[in-house]
Amino acid sequence: MSLQHSESVVARMSATIFAAYVQNRDVNEFNEDEFVKKAVDIAVKLASHADKAVKSDGEWMKPESGASSIL
């Protein structure tokens, strides 16, 4: 399996969220898939909100001039 950087970040976040469910003893052999999906959904939601709220260096630059500005 080969993941892009953003996918690997979401996968790592999902694993952390899933681990909390496991540690809390919410996960069993009958509902594991449900909690995996739930963890991924939450990680994607968190990443989406972060993407909207935070501008990275590349998002502040105008491609043609290299000058900093809000796009």
C-alpha positions as CSV (number, residue, x, y, z in Angstrom):
1,M,0.0,0.0,0.0
2,S,1.3,3.5,-0.9
3,L,-0.3,6.5,0.7
4,Q,0.2,10.2,-0.2
5,H,1.4,12.4,2.6
6,S,-2.1,13.8,3.5
7,E,-3.5,10.3,3.4
8,S,-0.8,9.1,5.8
9,V,-1.6,12.0,8.2
10,V,-5.3,11.1,8.2
11,A,-4.4,7.4,8.7
12,R,-2.2,8.3,11.7
13,M,-5.0,10.4,13.2
14,S,-7.5,7.6,12.6
15,A,-5.2,5.1,14.4
16,T,-4.9,7.4,17.4
17,I,-8.7,7.9,17.5
18,F,-9.3,4.1,17.1
19,A,-6.7,3.4,19.8
20,A,-8.8,5.5,22.2
21,Y,-11.9,3.5,21.4
22,V,-9.9,0.3,22.0
23,Q,-8.5,1.6,25.3
24,N,-12.0,2.6,26.4
25,R,-13.1,-1.0,25.6
26,D,-15.7,0.2,23.1
27,V,-14.3,-2.1,20.3
28,N,-15.0,-5.8,20.1
29,E,-14.9,-8.4,17.3
30,F,-18.5,-7.6,16.3
31,N,-18.2,-3.8,15.9
32,E,-14.5,-3.3,14.9
33,D,-15.3,-2.2,11.3
34,E,-17.9,0.3,12.6
35,F,-15.3,1.9,14.9
36,V,-12.6,1.9,12.2
37,K,-15.0,3.8,9.9
38,K,-16.0,6.1,12.7
39,A,-12.3,6.9,13.5
40,V,-11.5,7.6,9.8
41,D,-14.6,9.8,9.5
42,I,-13.6,11.8,12.5
43,A,-10.0,12.2,11.3
44,V,-11.2,13.4,7.9
45,K,-13.5,15.9,9.5
46,L,-10.7,17.2,11.7
47,A,-8.3,17.5,8.8
48,S,-11.0,19.3,6.7
49,H,-11.6,21.8,9.5
50,A,-7.9,22.3,9.9
51,D,-7.4,22.8,6.2
52,K,-10.1,25.5,6.2
53,A,-8.8,27.3,9.3
54,V,-5.1,27.2,8.6
55,K,-3.2,28.4,5.5
56,S,0.1,26.8,4.8
57,D,3.0,28.7,3.3
58,G,2.1,27.7,-0.2
59,E,-1.4,28.9,0.1
60,W,-0.3,32.4,1.0
61,M,1.8,32.8,-2.2
62,K,0.6,34.2,-5.5
63,P,2.0,31.7,-8.1
64,E,2.9,34.3,-10.7
65,S,4.8,36.8,-8.5
66,G,5.8,34.8,-5.4
67,A,4.4,37.7,-3.3
68,S,2.6,36.9,-0.1
69,S,-1.1,37.5,0.0
70,I,-4.4,35.8,1.0
71,L,-5.8,33.9,-1.9
